Amino acid sequence: MFKLINNRSKKLFEQAQKVIPGGVNSPVRAFKSVGGTPIFIKNALGAYLIDEDGNKYIDYISSWGPMIIGHAHPEIINAINEQSKKGTSYGIPTELETKMANLLVSLAPNIDKVRFVNSGTEACMSAVRLARGFTNRDKIIKFSGCYHGHADSFLIQAGSGASTFGVPNSPGITKSTASDTLLANYNDINQVKELFEKYPEQIAAIIIEPIAGNMGCVLPEKNFINQLRELCTQNSSLLIFDEVMTGFRLALGGAQEILGVKADIVTYGKVIGGGLPVGAFGGSNEVMNFLAPDGPVYQAGTLSGNPIAMSAGYAMLKHLKSNPTVYTSLNEKTTYLRAGLEKILSKSSLPYHINSIGSMISLHFTNDPVVNFETAKVGDNSHFKNYFHGMLSSGVYLPPSAFESYFLNDAISYQDLDHTIDSFGKIITKI
């Protein structure tokens, strides 16, 4: 095991635990799956995080995705500063919301209208409600291992097969709520077909991360997403793409562009907020006009369309639109990192499997292909713990969980990548 000097972080964590449940405001931050004390960050700039003890890390989580062009980017900071001088919140419409909506609609495929909310969770929750209202059906299909936020409908685990209902995996979620959520394994089209056969004219929508990021980076197998599209069309159900992670990260058109598949509703978050809390969901005029105040499906939010959040998001999307080479750069850097890791692993005796697409990548300590949550769980988590702490001690911050994708940011240099690969080589020999 490796050891990091983090006295200040330890003291802050002790203080936090007295007033915050678990000492954190999102469970993965607590380091429960890897052990040790969470790192408390003091500031960040470009590719780097600096903690309260003065340690500097190359950042491979990018705030779990949003910081695609690096931390404290001048264009984003300037936009926030300029808007803050005009006020922080109005609860009244602004032109900025419309400008942001026009920009998003112009960039995202198959979207006529968009509604802004405050988080990816809220976007997915609202998208499912809209789908249920639009179709007048109650049930949805989700996939084991796909995370769509912490709304009740999503916090369920698989039963004993495709034909069983999900059961709650968090206290506080009622069985009746869980009973309307049907589970299937990611990349298993036959299970999805069975569910449509078992519950005819009852399924409002399929919701899916078209490229999964919460069981590590897991890619859809050939034709899987296309077949989901066909099943939804055949059964008059809606296909919801959760692009909270992939939207504007993999391409300007997100996973829809990469995969060439049209969704009925798409949810966004992370990148579109420029680092501030923003979510959105959009679709065709027909679907979105079913939303209040035009339609009967209610959705509201006091801080939705917050001017500071909109200013950050607008600056981010404008930057990405004006600099499409960001995606080429990120793809090349991720490919370079993957090649470096694989070269080292191929010479070791450790089992390994790497998945990557665009600027998302994950390493699993298993020799078997990782295609769903069950295969992701096969990996050796003890190896991952040692790997994580070794990299942390070397100044490389990775997701503190074996079931999370890494997210590169374009501020990462090839020198940073070489340091990461070199550190990895030294650590692997000690695992």
Secondary structure, DSSP 8 states (H G I E B T S, - for coil): ------HHHHHHHHHHHHHSGGGSSSGGGG-TTT-S----EEEEEBTEEEETTS-EEEESSGGGTT-TT-BT-HHHHHHHHHHHTT-S--SS--HHHHHHHHHHHHHSTT-SEEEEESSHHHHHHHHHHHHHHHHT--EEEEEET----SSGGG-EE--SSTTSB-EESSTT--HHHHTTEEEEETT-HHHHHHHHHHSTTTEEEEEE-SSB-SSSSB---TTHHHHHHHHHHHTT-EEEEE-TTTBTTTBTTHHHHHHT---SEEEE-GGGGTTSS-EEEEE-HHHHTTBTTTSSB----TTTT-HHHHHHHHHHHHHHHH-THHHHHHHHHHHHHHHHHHHHHHTSS---EEEEETTEEEEES-SS---SHHHHTTS-HHHHHHHHHHHHHTTEE--SSTTS-EE--TT--HHHHHHHHHHHHHHHTT-
